[in-house]
């Protein structure tokens, strides 16, 4: 029996690349209890947070307009890491980017290309509601 | 009359085993990832070209970064390296040779897409 849509946990994917959005969404869809929702910018992310019951966010660091780390800091003004886990995703691999994300309030960090098993493990670890 | 044989790179432009392993050897995900790239790469290249021709270095950095991220899924080293160089040029506000590098990127991406189409044919015709 399929899980009804309202029983699934919404995972917000924030990435300006349609390709990367689709890949992340496909990976998350492998778990029946996850419902990936995609947006392309920080502004769309903040709007989605107002309207939907978002359980977790996967957010790209580098996007046009506001950088992911800035959006992360904005979200952390109203949502703690326990209330709303946020995993930052990036192709950048500088240590300063990793440290910057963690200091800004990220729960964890994923590097591109996304590895299927690592992505699922980090999502499951970060969110007690998906365990 | 026979149509000319399509040029084959025999999977030399990307690392097939690393790519499939990274996606858990899940055929559905592999097919979807390749198909998605094949339908989006020309838009991504167009964004980079526009950024270069309009002199918008911030857009160059962002669009090259996005394409670099996409090709990294296939461990396509040549395309990745050129996209990275263009990203760095955008970041460092360097405009010398960007068009020449973009032409190299176009060639590398075109070769990659031929290889990916061959691989897609192989896995969907099994």
gemmi code that builds the backbone of each chain (N, CA, C; Angstrom):
import gemmi

chains = {
    "A": [
        ("UNK", (0.845, -1.201, 0.000), (0.000, 0.000, 0.000), (0.883, 1.255, 0.000)),
        ("UNK", (0.615, 2.182, -0.886), (1.448, 3.387, -0.990), (1.162, 4.333, 0.168)),
        ("UNK", (2.220, 4.995, 0.614), (2.071, 5.984, 1.675), (1.326, 7.191, 1.110)),
        ("UNK", (0.253, 7.657, 1.803), (-0.438, 8.853, 1.299), (0.502, 10.039, 1.309)),
        ("UNK", (0.290, 10.990, 0.385), (1.205, 12.129, 0.221), (1.341, 12.937, 1.507)),
        ("UNK", (0.259, 13.021, 2.316), (0.349, 13.851, 3.515), (1.100, 13.154, 4.653)),
        ("UNK", (1.472, 11.882, 4.467), (2.252, 11.189, 5.483), (3.732, 11.249, 5.158)),
        ("UNK", (4.048, 11.732, 3.982), (5.445, 11.798, 3.589), (6.071, 13.064, 4.168)),
        ("UNK", (7.382, 12.996, 4.385), (8.107, 14.159, 4.910), (8.650, 14.979, 3.744)),
        ("UNK", (8.330, 16.269, 3.757), (8.787, 17.131, 2.651), (10.245, 17.527, 2.854)),
        ("UNK", (11.052, 17.245, 1.838), (12.449, 17.658, 1.848), (12.596, 18.725, 0.764)),
        ("UNK", (12.975, 19.912, 1.167), (13.102, 21.024, 0.216), (14.492, 21.016, -0.408)),
        ("UNK", (14.533, 20.964, -1.736), (15.812, 20.995, -2.461), (15.958, 22.387, -3.056)),
        ("UNK", (17.005, 23.100, -2.651), (17.216, 24.471, -3.122), (18.462, 24.493, -4.006)),
        ("UNK", (18.264, 24.631, -5.309), (19.386, 24.610, -6.258), (18.937, 25.293, -7.540)),
        ("UNK", (19.778, 26.194, -8.077), (19.380, 26.894, -9.300), (19.548, 26.023, -10.543)),
        ("UNK", (20.211, 24.872, -10.418), (20.403, 23.978, -11.568), (19.269, 22.955, -11.634)),
        ("UNK", (18.546, 22.979, -12.751), (17.432, 22.035, -12.924), (17.945, 20.594, -12.914)),
        ("UNK", (19.121, 20.417, -13.478), (19.733, 19.088, -13.522), (19.994, 18.576, -12.111)),
        ("UNK", (20.605, 19.410, -11.274), (20.933, 18.983, -9.912), (19.683, 18.799, -9.066)),
        ("UNK", (18.684, 19.627, -9.306), (17.411, 19.466, -8.588), (16.835, 18.078, -8.886)),
        ("UNK", (16.815, 17.756, -10.159), (16.189, 16.491, -10.580), (16.935, 15.292, -10.008)),
        ("UNK", (18.266, 15.361, -10.018), (19.066, 14.248, -9.511), (18.822, 14.052, -8.012)),
        ("UNK", (18.857, 15.146, -7.256), (18.627, 15.046, -5.811), (17.220, 14.505, -5.530)),
        ("UNK", (16.251, 14.988, -6.294), (14.867, 14.547, -6.098), (14.715, 13.056, -6.402)),
        ("UNK", (15.382, 12.598, -7.453), (15.308, 11.172, -7.791), (15.917, 10.310, -6.693)),
        ("UNK", (17.046, 10.780, -6.137), (17.691, 10.020, -5.060), (16.748, 9.937, -3.856)),
        ("UNK", (16.168, 11.072, -3.472), (15.291, 11.098, -2.296), (14.024, 10.282, -2.524)),
        ("UNK", (13.555, 10.246, -3.749), (12.313, 9.507, -4.061), (12.469, 8.006, -3.902)),
        ("UNK", (13.706, 7.542, -3.724), (13.909, 6.104, -3.541), (13.354, 5.657, -2.186)),
        ("UNK", (13.158, 6.617, -1.277), (12.520, 6.294, 0.006), (11.062, 6.740, -0.065)),
        ("UNK", (10.193, 5.813, 0.275), (8.756, 6.056, 0.123), (8.251, 7.149, 1.057)),
        ("UNK", (8.933, 7.340, 2.198), (8.442, 8.309, 3.187), (8.965, 9.732, 2.952)),
        ("UNK", (9.703, 9.945, 1.853), (10.223, 11.282, 1.582), (9.544, 11.880, 0.355)),
        ("UNK", (9.232, 13.162, 0.435), (8.587, 13.869, -0.664), (9.450, 15.068, -1.046)),
        ("UNK", (10.298, 14.940, -2.080), (11.160, 16.070, -2.439), (10.376, 17.185, -3.130)),
        ("UNK", (10.692, 18.435, -2.730), (10.088, 19.625, -3.330), (11.243, 20.519, -3.782)),
        ("UNK", (11.203, 20.978, -5.039), (12.352, 21.726, -5.576), (12.051, 23.206, -5.758)),
        ("UNK", (13.008, 24.053, -5.366), (12.935, 25.487, -5.657), (14.298, 25.929, -6.166)),
        ("UNK", (14.315, 27.117, -6.808), (15.537, 27.517, -7.516), (16.321, 28.665, -6.888)),
        ("UNK", (15.808, 29.211, -5.797), (16.509, 30.369, -5.230), (16.220, 30.504, -3.738)),
        ("UNK", (16.984, 31.386, -3.109), (16.780, 31.651, -1.696), (15.407, 32.228, -1.405)),
        ("UNK", (14.959, 33.139, -2.261), (13.631, 33.748, -2.060), (12.530, 32.688, -2.133)),
        ("UNK", (12.648, 31.794, -3.115), (11.643, 30.716, -3.248), (11.712, 29.789, -2.038)),
        ("UNK", (12.900, 29.598, -1.517), (13.081, 28.752, -0.329), (12.334, 29.343, 0.858)),
        ("UNK", (12.518, 30.637, 1.091), (11.867, 31.290, 2.233), (10.343, 31.289, 2.064)),
        ("UNK", (9.869, 31.442, 0.833), (8.425, 31.363, 0.589), (7.902, 29.962, 0.881)),
        ("UNK", (8.644, 28.951, 0.425), (8.226, 27.558, 0.641), (8.155, 27.236, 2.131)),
        ("UNK", (9.064, 27.819, 2.907), (9.059, 27.569, 4.353), (7.796, 28.110, 5.003)),
        ("UNK", (7.272, 29.196, 4.461), (6.053, 29.780, 5.036), (4.837, 28.914, 4.722)),
        ("UNK", (4.829, 28.348, 3.505), (3.604, 27.693, 3.033), (3.542, 26.192, 3.294)),
        ("UNK", (4.681, 25.534, 3.353), (4.674, 24.073, 3.439), (5.249, 23.584, 4.751)),
        ("UNK", (4.933, 22.350, 5.097), (5.499, 21.758, 6.283), (6.809, 21.073, 5.885)),
        ("UNK", (7.907, 21.830, 5.908), (9.190, 21.317, 5.433), (9.933, 20.643, 6.580)),
        ("UNK", (10.358, 19.392, 6.354), (11.025, 18.634, 7.406), (12.536, 18.813, 7.381)),
        ("UNK", (13.085, 19.099, 6.185), (14.530, 19.221, 6.046), (14.833, 19.990, 4.757)),
        ("UNK", (15.998, 20.611, 4.705), (16.406, 21.335, 3.493), (17.758, 20.818, 3.016)),
        ("UNK", (17.841, 20.604, 1.679), (19.119, 20.351, 1.027), (19.385, 21.598, 0.184)),
        ("UNK", (20.451, 22.330, 0.475), (20.634, 23.612, -0.207), (22.023, 23.765, -0.818)),
        ("UNK", (22.041, 24.164, -2.075), (23.288, 24.442, -2.777), (23.898, 25.718, -2.198)),
        ("UNK", (25.213, 25.766, -2.115), (25.866, 26.968, -1.584), (25.875, 28.075, -2.630)),
        ("UNK", (26.236, 27.712, -3.847), (26.455, 28.745, -4.849), (25.255, 28.902, -5.768)),
        ("UNK", (24.557, 30.018, -5.605), (23.390, 30.313, -6.446), (23.403, 31.793, -6.810)),
        ("UNK", (22.728, 32.162, -7.890), (22.642, 33.595, -8.216), (21.891, 34.338, -7.109)),
        ("UNK", (22.219, 35.613, -6.960), (21.557, 36.374, -5.896), (22.219, 36.044, -4.575)),
        ("UNK", (21.417, 35.642, -3.602), (21.982, 35.326, -2.282), (22.665, 33.960, -2.293)),
        ("UNK", (23.844, 33.894, -1.695), (24.531, 32.610, -1.549), (23.769, 31.750, -0.548)),
        ("UNK", (23.946, 30.446, -0.681), (23.282, 29.512, 0.222), (23.607, 29.763, 1.678)),
        ("UNK", (24.842, 30.109, 1.970), (25.221, 30.330, 3.374), (24.484, 31.534, 3.962)),
        ("UNK", (24.212, 32.531, 3.160), (23.468, 33.690, 3.643), (22.016, 33.311, 3.923)),
        ("UNK", (21.435, 32.496, 3.034), (20.060, 32.028, 3.239), (19.997, 31.160, 4.493)),
        ("UNK", (21.027, 30.334, 4.654), (21.123, 29.484, 5.852), (21.077, 30.338, 7.115)),
        ("UNK", (21.869, 31.400, 7.135), (21.908, 32.264, 8.325), (20.548, 32.926, 8.542)),
        ("UNK", (19.883, 33.314, 7.454), (18.545, 33.927, 7.577), (17.566, 32.935, 8.212)),
        ("UNK", (17.614, 31.690, 7.736), (16.690, 30.665, 8.254), (16.970, 30.386, 9.727)),
        ("UNK", (18.237, 30.367, 10.095), (18.619, 30.052, 11.486), (18.175, 31.134, 12.475)),
        ("UNK", (17.747, 32.266, 11.977), (17.224, 33.292, 12.896), (15.879, 32.835, 13.471)),
        ("UNK", (15.188, 31.955, 12.711), (13.855, 31.536, 13.155), (13.706, 30.023, 13.343)),
        ("UNK", (14.621, 29.245, 12.802), (14.523, 27.782, 12.904), (15.853, 27.200, 13.391)),
        ("UNK", (15.799, 26.491, 14.513), (17.026, 25.895, 15.045), (17.415, 24.651, 14.227)),
        ("UNK", (18.665, 24.184, 14.366), (19.099, 22.975, 13.656), (18.277, 21.735, 14.015)),
        ("UNK", (17.721, 21.718, 15.225), (16.906, 20.564, 15.598), (15.519, 20.660, 14.950)),
        ("UNK", (14.961, 21.850, 14.940), (13.629, 22.046, 14.335), (13.669, 21.805, 12.835)),
        ("UNK", (14.703, 22.303, 12.189), (14.787, 22.241, 10.730), (16.221, 21.923, 10.303)),
        ("UNK", (16.531, 20.630, 10.157), (17.881, 20.269, 9.704), (18.147, 20.799, 8.291)),
        ("UNK", (19.343, 21.325, 8.100), (19.731, 21.834, 6.782), (21.075, 21.224, 6.414)),
        ("UNK", (21.102, 20.590, 5.246), (22.346, 20.021, 4.717), (22.761, 20.859, 3.526)),
        ("UNK", (23.960, 21.417, 3.583), (24.459, 22.221, 2.472), (25.100, 21.304, 1.432)),
        ("UNK", (24.917, 21.661, 0.161), (25.424, 20.842, -0.950), (26.248, 21.725, -1.875)),
        ("UNK", (27.417, 21.251, -2.268), (28.203, 22.085, -3.165), (29.236, 21.297, -3.932)),
        ("UNK", (29.654, 21.859, -5.059), (30.774, 21.296, -5.806), (32.078, 21.896, -5.272)),
        ("UNK", (31.977, 22.944, -4.491), (33.177, 23.559, -3.921), (33.718, 22.672, -2.807)),
        ("UNK", (35.011, 22.556, -2.742), (35.566, 21.638, -1.743), (36.584, 22.304, -0.828)),
        ("UNK", (36.638, 23.627, -0.865), (37.572, 24.302, 0.040), (37.163, 24.065, 1.487)),
        ("UNK", (38.159, 23.877, 2.327), (37.879, 23.667, 3.755), (37.136, 24.875, 4.311)),
        ("UNK", (37.477, 26.049, 3.815), (36.828, 27.263, 4.335), (35.321, 27.238, 4.061)),
        ("UNK", (34.911, 26.623, 2.948), (33.474, 26.517, 2.656), (32.793, 25.587, 3.663)),
        ("UNK", (33.450, 24.482, 3.970), (32.876, 23.527, 4.925), (32.738, 24.195, 6.295)),
        ("UNK", (33.828, 24.809, 6.728), (33.812, 25.476, 8.040), (32.764, 26.582, 8.058)),
        ("UNK", (32.714, 27.343, 6.954), (31.739, 28.433, 6.856), (30.314, 27.940, 7.008)),
        ("UNK", (30.011, 26.817, 6.381), (28.652, 26.256, 6.466), (28.325, 25.815, 7.887)),
        ("UNK", (29.263, 25.148, 8.495), (29.014, 24.643, 9.846), (28.859, 25.806, 10.816)),
        ("UNK", (29.727, 26.797, 10.684), (29.638, 27.969, 11.572), (28.345, 28.740, 11.348)),
        ("UNK", (27.803, 28.660, 10.125), (26.560, 29.389, 9.823), (25.317, 28.628, 10.271)),
        ("UNK", (25.502, 27.394, 10.739), (24.363, 26.659, 11.297), (23.914, 25.439, 10.514)),
        ("UNK", (24.701, 24.983, 9.544), (24.341, 23.768, 8.817), (24.481, 22.549, 9.721)),
        ("UNK", (23.587, 21.570, 9.509), (23.690, 20.331, 10.267), (24.754, 19.414, 9.677)),
        ("UNK", (24.886, 19.492, 8.339), (25.864, 18.637, 7.661), (26.162, 19.208, 6.278)),
        ("UNK", (26.987, 18.486, 5.528), (27.548, 18.998, 4.278), (27.691, 17.847, 3.301)),
        ("UNK", (27.272, 18.060, 2.061), (27.443, 17.047, 1.010), (28.195, 17.676, -0.146)),
        ("UNK", (29.103, 16.925, -0.759), (29.789, 17.455, -1.932), (29.242, 16.781, -3.187)),
        ("UNK", (29.235, 17.549, -4.253), (28.839, 17.006, -5.557), (30.078, 16.370, -6.202)),
        ("UNK", (29.947, 15.291, -6.963), (28.681, 14.658, -7.324), (28.069, 13.899, -6.146)),
        ("UNK", (26.757, 13.980, -6.035), (26.076, 13.306, -4.940), (26.240, 11.799, -5.074)),
        ("UNK", (26.638, 11.184, -3.996), (26.701, 9.727, -3.943), (25.390, 9.259, -3.314)),
        ("UNK", (24.771, 8.290, -3.947), (23.464, 7.809, -3.517), (23.450, 7.393, -2.041)),
        ("UNK", (24.393, 6.522, -1.680), (24.380, 5.978, -0.311), (24.747, 7.026, 0.727)),
        ("UNK", (25.728, 7.859, 0.417), (26.148, 8.891, 1.372), (25.013, 9.893, 1.591)),
        ("UNK", (24.348, 10.276, 0.504), (23.243, 11.243, 0.608), (22.145, 10.692, 1.512)),
        ("UNK", (21.746, 9.462, 1.280), (20.662, 8.878, 2.095), (21.103, 8.739, 3.546)),
        ("UNK", (22.347, 8.338, 3.766), (22.836, 8.172, 5.138), (22.831, 9.504, 5.882)),
        ("UNK", (23.262, 10.578, 5.227), (23.321, 11.887, 5.894), (21.911, 12.407, 6.179)),
        ("UNK", (20.988, 12.171, 5.256), (19.607, 12.627, 5.476), (18.991, 11.871, 6.654)),
        ("UNK", (19.203, 10.583, 6.666), (18.617, 9.779, 7.746), (19.247, 10.136, 9.087)),
        ("UNK", (20.532, 10.396, 9.095), (21.213, 10.723, 10.347), (20.765, 12.082, 10.881)),
        ("UNK", (20.580, 13.037, 9.971), (20.262, 14.410, 10.392), (18.864, 14.562, 10.948)),
        ("UNK", (17.947, 13.726, 10.468), (16.572, 13.959, 10.865), (16.013, 12.821, 11.677)),
        ("UNK", (15.731, 13.029, 12.955), (15.175, 11.959, 13.769), (13.816, 11.498, 13.273)),
        ("UNK", (13.086, 12.354, 12.550), (11.753, 11.973, 12.107), (11.782, 11.012, 10.930)),
        ("UNK", (12.931, 10.880, 10.267), (12.990, 9.936, 9.156), (13.612, 8.615, 9.570)),
        ("UNK", (14.047, 8.539, 10.843), (14.663, 7.282, 11.282), (13.590, 6.213, 11.497)),
    ],
    "B": [
        ("UNK", (21.693, 3.873, -49.471), (23.053, 4.304, -49.046), (23.128, 4.244, -47.529)),
        ("UNK", (24.218, 3.693, -46.987), (24.352, 3.596, -45.540), (24.676, 4.959, -44.955)),
        ("UNK", (24.071, 5.292, -43.804), (24.387, 6.558, -43.129), (25.751, 6.411, -42.455)),
        ("UNK", (26.515, 7.504, -42.350), (27.851, 7.410, -41.759), (27.757, 6.974, -40.297)),
        ("UNK", (28.754, 6.207, -39.878), (28.772, 5.737, -38.494), (29.007, 6.918, -37.569)),
        ("UNK", (28.239, 6.979, -36.465), (28.431, 8.041, -35.494), (29.765, 7.836, -34.807)),
        ("UNK", (30.487, 8.957, -34.597), (31.788, 8.869, -33.947), (31.606, 8.291, -32.551)),
        ("UNK", (32.455, 7.344, -32.189), (32.338, 6.726, -30.876), (33.597, 6.994, -30.082)),
        ("UNK", (33.408, 7.363, -28.811), (34.559, 7.604, -27.963), (34.806, 6.437, -27.012)),
        ("UNK", (33.911, 5.404, -27.166), (34.095, 4.203, -26.363), (34.294, 4.514, -24.876)),
        ("UNK", (33.517, 5.443, -24.399), (33.494, 5.788, -22.974), (34.842, 6.320, -22.484)),
        ("UNK", (35.540, 7.039, -23.346), (36.805, 7.627, -22.909), (36.618, 9.022, -22.313)),
        ("UNK", (35.452, 9.613, -22.516), (35.262, 10.987, -22.044), (34.706, 11.041, -20.620)),
        ("UNK", (34.268, 9.895, -20.105), (33.785, 9.885, -18.727), (34.134, 8.541, -18.102)),
        ("UNK", (34.032, 8.480, -16.769), (34.407, 7.254, -16.064), (33.132, 6.481, -15.733)),
        ("UNK", (32.829, 5.555, -16.623), (31.557, 4.829, -16.545), (31.365, 4.109, -15.209)),
        ("UNK", (32.410, 3.414, -14.759), (32.281, 2.617, -13.540), (32.068, 3.498, -12.315)),
        ("UNK", (32.821, 4.593, -12.211), (32.660, 5.495, -11.051), (31.277, 6.140, -11.077)),
        ("UNK", (30.839, 6.510, -12.260), (29.521, 7.150, -12.414), (28.419, 6.203, -11.943)),
        ("UNK", (28.428, 4.969, -12.434), (27.338, 4.045, -12.098), (27.409, 3.620, -10.634)),
        ("UNK", (28.624, 3.469, -10.135), (28.797, 3.080, -8.730), (28.270, 4.173, -7.805)),
        ("UNK", (28.514, 5.422, -8.183), (28.087, 6.554, -7.372), (26.559, 6.604, -7.229)),
        ("UNK", (25.875, 6.091, -8.253), (24.418, 6.103, -8.206), (23.864, 4.755, -7.763)),
        ("UNK", (24.699, 4.000, -7.063), (24.256, 2.727, -6.510), (23.887, 1.694, -7.560)),
        ("UNK", (24.449, 1.825, -8.758), (24.173, 0.901, -9.876), (22.670, 0.811, -10.173)),
        ("UNK", (21.936, 1.868, -9.825), (20.480, 1.862, -10.036), (20.185, 2.300, -11.465)),
        ("UNK", (19.761, 1.363, -12.311), (19.582, 1.641, -13.740), (18.649, 2.814, -13.992)),
        ("UNK", (17.546, 2.841, -13.271), (16.549, 3.898, -13.445), (17.180, 5.273, -13.195)),
        ("UNK", (17.976, 5.381, -12.128), (18.618, 6.643, -11.763), (19.705, 7.006, -12.787)),
        ("UNK", (20.429, 5.997, -13.251), (21.491, 6.222, -14.239), (20.894, 6.737, -15.547)),
        ("UNK", (19.856, 6.084, -16.007), (19.194, 6.496, -17.252), (18.633, 7.906, -17.113)),
        ("UNK", (18.009, 8.179, -15.969), (17.405, 9.492, -15.748), (18.467, 10.585, -15.704)),
        ("UNK", (19.593, 10.299, -15.063), (20.662, 11.297, -14.936), (21.246, 11.639, -16.305)),
        ("UNK", (21.498, 10.618, -17.105), (22.033, 10.869, -18.449), (21.018, 11.632, -19.288)),
        ("UNK", (19.786, 11.186, -19.266), (18.732, 11.840, -20.069), (18.551, 13.294, -19.655)),
        ("UNK", (18.594, 13.523, -18.350), (18.434, 14.882, -17.831), (19.579, 15.773, -18.308)),
        ("UNK", (20.796, 15.260, -18.279), (21.942, 16.043, -18.739), (21.819, 16.339, -20.230)),
        ("UNK", (21.430, 15.328, -20.998), (21.322, 15.515, -22.444), (20.265, 16.558, -22.800)),
        ("UNK", (19.276, 16.723, -21.927), (18.231, 17.714, -22.236), (18.545, 19.102, -21.670)),
        ("UNK", (19.568, 19.221, -20.833), (19.846, 20.530, -20.215), (21.201, 21.132, -20.590)),
        ("UNK", (22.109, 20.303, -21.152), (23.477, 20.809, -21.335), (23.548, 21.990, -22.308)),
        ("UNK", (22.695, 21.990, -23.337), (22.806, 23.075, -24.321), (22.369, 24.413, -23.712)),
        ("UNK", (21.377, 24.371, -22.828), (20.984, 25.600, -22.114), (22.119, 26.088, -21.222)),
        ("UNK", (22.780, 25.153, -20.559), (23.882, 25.525, -19.672), (25.029, 26.151, -20.470)),
        ("UNK", (25.328, 25.561, -21.630), (26.381, 26.140, -22.477), (25.973, 27.537, -22.961)),
        ("UNK", (24.698, 27.680, -23.304), (24.204, 28.986, -23.801), (24.345, 30.065, -22.729)),
        ("UNK", (24.109, 29.687, -21.475), (24.245, 30.668, -20.371), (25.693, 31.128, -20.247)),
        ("UNK", (26.613, 30.185, -20.386), (28.035, 30.538, -20.288), (28.406, 31.451, -21.445)),
        ("UNK", (27.967, 31.116, -22.645), (28.284, 31.938, -23.817), (27.738, 33.350, -23.665)),
        ("UNK", (26.502, 33.445, -23.195), (25.897, 34.776, -22.991), (26.688, 35.576, -21.963)),
        ("UNK", (27.087, 34.911, -20.886), (27.858, 35.599, -19.847), (29.162, 36.147, -20.422)),
        ("UNK", (29.807, 35.356, -21.296), (31.077, 35.801, -21.898), (30.846, 36.956, -22.854)),
        ("UNK", (29.845, 36.816, -23.719), (29.652, 37.854, -24.742), (29.127, 39.166, -24.145)),
        ("UNK", (28.426, 39.089, -23.018), (27.942, 40.322, -22.375), (28.929, 40.842, -21.333)),
        ("UNK", (29.994, 40.090, -21.099), (30.998, 40.532, -20.122), (30.529, 40.442, -18.682)),
        ("UNK", (29.525, 39.600, -18.419), (29.005, 39.459, -17.058), (29.792, 38.348, -16.346)),
        ("UNK", (30.798, 38.762, -15.605), (31.717, 37.787, -15.024), (31.101, 37.041, -13.841)),
        ("UNK", (30.167, 37.667, -13.169), (29.504, 36.957, -12.075), (28.653, 35.815, -12.635)),
        ("UNK", (27.932, 36.121, -13.718), (27.138, 35.073, -14.374), (28.035, 33.982, -14.938)),
        ("UNK", (29.201, 34.367, -15.445), (30.146, 33.377, -15.970), (30.547, 32.423, -14.850)),
        ("UNK", (30.872, 32.983, -13.690), (31.283, 32.142, -12.563), (30.159, 31.180, -12.169)),
        ("UNK", (28.944, 31.702, -12.061), (27.821, 30.872, -11.609), (27.458, 29.811, -12.656)),
        ("UNK", (27.391, 30.213, -13.942), (26.956, 29.254, -14.968), (28.025, 28.193, -15.228)),
        ("UNK", (29.295, 28.586, -15.178), (30.373, 27.602, -15.354), (30.406, 26.645, -14.157)),
        ("UNK", (30.155, 27.199, -12.969), (30.102, 26.375, -11.759), (28.991, 25.324, -11.872)),
        ("UNK", (27.843, 25.733, -12.396), (26.719, 24.802, -12.527), (27.033, 23.677, -13.521)),
        ("UNK", (27.618, 24.033, -14.651), (27.958, 23.008, -15.644), (29.054, 22.091, -15.113)),
        ("UNK", (30.000, 22.676, -14.407), (31.061, 21.877, -13.785), (30.449, 20.846, -12.840)),
        ("UNK", (29.492, 21.278, -12.062), (28.820, 20.364, -11.138), (28.094, 19.242, -11.877)),
        ("UNK", (27.438, 19.594, -12.973), (26.694, 18.582, -13.748), (27.637, 17.530, -14.322)),
        ("UNK", (28.726, 17.956, -14.949), (29.639, 16.973, -15.575), (30.414, 16.177, -14.534)),
        ("UNK", (30.516, 16.724, -13.315), (31.229, 15.991, -12.262), (30.520, 14.674, -11.934)),
        ("UNK", (29.213, 14.617, -12.177), (28.479, 13.369, -11.920), (28.995, 12.230, -12.781)),
        ("UNK", (29.512, 12.568, -13.952), (29.986, 11.545, -14.884), (31.502, 11.345, -14.784)),
        ("UNK", (32.131, 12.091, -13.876), (33.596, 12.056, -13.750), (34.211, 12.307, -15.140)),
        ("UNK", (33.662, 13.326, -15.798), (34.138, 13.714, -17.141), (35.250, 14.740, -16.933)),
        ("UNK", (36.473, 14.253, -16.777), (37.579, 15.091, -16.305), (37.898, 16.273, -17.222)),
        ("UNK", (37.906, 16.030, -18.531), (38.299, 17.125, -19.442), (37.279, 18.264, -19.395)),
        ("UNK", (36.011, 17.914, -19.519), (34.954, 18.941, -19.481), (34.952, 19.652, -18.131)),
        ("UNK", (35.171, 18.871, -17.071), (35.191, 19.431, -15.705), (36.301, 20.477, -15.572)),
        ("UNK", (37.487, 20.120, -16.059), (38.633, 21.013, -15.910), (38.417, 22.338, -16.648)),
        ("UNK", (37.879, 22.256, -17.859), (37.657, 23.484, -18.632), (36.573, 24.342, -17.969)),
        ("UNK", (35.510, 23.699, -17.501), (34.445, 24.446, -16.816), (34.986, 25.107, -15.552)),
        ("UNK", (35.850, 24.394, -14.851), (36.474, 24.944, -13.641), (37.311, 26.184, -13.974)),
        ("UNK", (38.078, 26.107, -15.078), (38.913, 27.250, -15.483), (38.040, 28.467, -15.781)),
        ("UNK", (36.925, 28.238, -16.460), (36.013, 29.359, -16.780), (35.399, 29.922, -15.493)),
        ("UNK", (35.064, 29.035, -14.566), (34.526, 29.485, -13.274), (35.545, 30.373, -12.564)),
        ("UNK", (36.794, 29.932, -12.560), (37.848, 30.699, -11.905), (38.047, 32.064, -12.583)),
        ("UNK", (37.942, 32.071, -13.907), (38.100, 33.336, -14.635), (36.988, 34.299, -14.249)),
        ("UNK", (35.790, 33.774, -14.121), (34.673, 34.611, -13.686), (34.927, 35.144, -12.286)),
        ("UNK", (35.392, 34.261, -11.411), (35.649, 34.631, -10.008), (36.768, 35.671, -9.915)),
        ("UNK", (37.833, 35.471, -10.710), (39.004, 36.345, -10.641), (38.897, 37.551, -11.566)),
        ("UNK", (37.769, 37.688, -12.252), (37.510, 38.814, -13.165), (38.541, 38.874, -14.299)),
        ("UNK", (38.879, 37.707, -14.847), (39.819, 37.617, -15.963), (39.021, 37.389, -17.245)),
        ("UNK", (39.277, 38.206, -18.265), (38.491, 38.059, -19.503), (39.308, 37.528, -20.681)),
        ("UNK", (40.619, 37.427, -20.504), (41.488, 36.976, -21.599), (41.197, 35.520, -21.944)),
        ("UNK", (40.996, 35.250, -23.239), (40.849, 33.872, -23.733), (39.594, 33.141, -23.291)),
        ("UNK", (38.610, 33.845, -22.730), (37.396, 33.141, -22.281), (36.664, 32.516, -23.469)),
        ("UNK", (36.639, 33.206, -24.586), (35.911, 32.670, -25.744), (36.586, 31.422, -26.292)),
        ("UNK", (37.897, 31.446, -26.338), (38.659, 30.290, -26.816), (38.428, 29.093, -25.885)),
        ("UNK", (38.422, 29.364, -24.595), (38.193, 28.297, -23.618), (36.764, 27.769, -23.734)),
        ("UNK", (35.833, 28.669, -24.005), (34.445, 28.244, -24.188), (34.328, 27.310, -25.397)),
        ("UNK", (35.058, 27.618, -26.458), (35.028, 26.756, -27.649), (35.571, 25.363, -27.317)),
        ("UNK", (36.619, 25.337, -26.495), (37.171, 24.041, -26.066), (36.134, 23.282, -25.230)),
        ("UNK", (35.432, 24.023, -24.384), (34.411, 23.402, -23.539), (33.299, 22.801, -24.395)),
        ("UNK", (32.890, 23.536, -25.415), (31.820, 23.057, -26.308), (32.227, 21.741, -26.968)),
        ("UNK", (33.467, 21.682, -27.427), (33.956, 20.455, -28.059), (33.946, 19.305, -27.051)),
        ("UNK", (34.460, 19.569, -25.850), (34.524, 18.531, -24.812), (33.123, 18.043, -24.441)),
        ("UNK", (32.187, 18.964, -24.317), (30.814, 18.586, -23.953), (30.161, 17.791, -25.092)),
        ("UNK", (30.401, 18.225, -26.326), (29.825, 17.486, -27.466), (30.355, 16.048, -27.504)),
        ("UNK", (31.632, 15.875, -27.251), (32.210, 14.519, -27.211), (31.582, 13.711, -26.080)),
        ("UNK", (31.419, 14.361, -24.929), (30.818, 13.688, -23.776), (29.397, 13.231, -24.090)),
        ("UNK", (28.630, 14.098, -24.745), (27.234, 13.731, -25.042), (27.168, 12.551, -26.010)),
        ("UNK", (28.099, 12.491, -26.948), (28.127, 11.342, -27.865), (28.385, 10.052, -27.085)),
        ("UNK", (29.339, 10.138, -26.174), (29.669, 8.987, -25.343), (28.487, 8.571, -24.467)),
        ("UNK", (27.832, 9.563, -23.886), (26.698, 9.274, -23.004), (25.535, 8.663, -23.787)),
        ("UNK", (25.328, 9.141, -25.002), (24.247, 8.573, -25.834), (24.547, 7.099, -26.147)),
        ("UNK", (25.830, 6.816, -26.416), (26.213, 5.423, -26.683), (25.933, 4.559, -25.462)),
        ("UNK", (26.291, 5.076, -24.290), (26.093, 4.317, -23.061), (24.600, 4.136, -22.771)),
        ("UNK", (23.842, 5.165, -23.026), (22.393, 5.092, -22.829), (21.787, 4.023, -23.746)),
        ("UNK", (22.245, 4.006, -24.990), (21.777, 2.985, -25.936), (22.104, 1.593, -25.422)),
        ("UNK", (23.323, 1.472, -24.884), (23.767, 0.160, -24.414), (22.894, -0.323, -23.262)),
        ("UNK", (22.625, 0.552, -22.288), (21.889, 0.083, -21.111), (20.384, -0.017, -21.350)),
        ("UNK", (19.861, 0.725, -22.294), (18.413, 0.638, -22.531), (18.066, -0.448, -23.543)),
        ("UNK", (19.075, -0.928, -24.274), (18.801, -1.977, -25.259), (19.200, -3.361, -24.782)),
        ("UNK", (19.510, -3.461, -23.492), (19.909, -4.764, -22.939), (18.761, -5.750, -22.969)),
    ],
}
model = gemmi.Model(1)
for chain_id, residues in chains.items():
    chain = gemmi.Chain(chain_id)
    for i, (resn, *xyz) in enumerate(residues, 1):
        res = gemmi.Residue()
        res.name, res.seqid = resn, gemmi.SeqId(i, " ")
        for name, pos in zip(("N", "CA", "C"), xyz):
            atom = gemmi.Atom()
            atom.name, atom.element = name, gemmi.Element(name[0])
            atom.pos, atom.b_iso = gemmi.Position(*pos), 0.0
            res.add_atom(atom)
        chain.add_residue(res)
    model.add_chain(chain)
structure = gemmi.Structure()
structure.add_model(model)
structure.setup_entities()
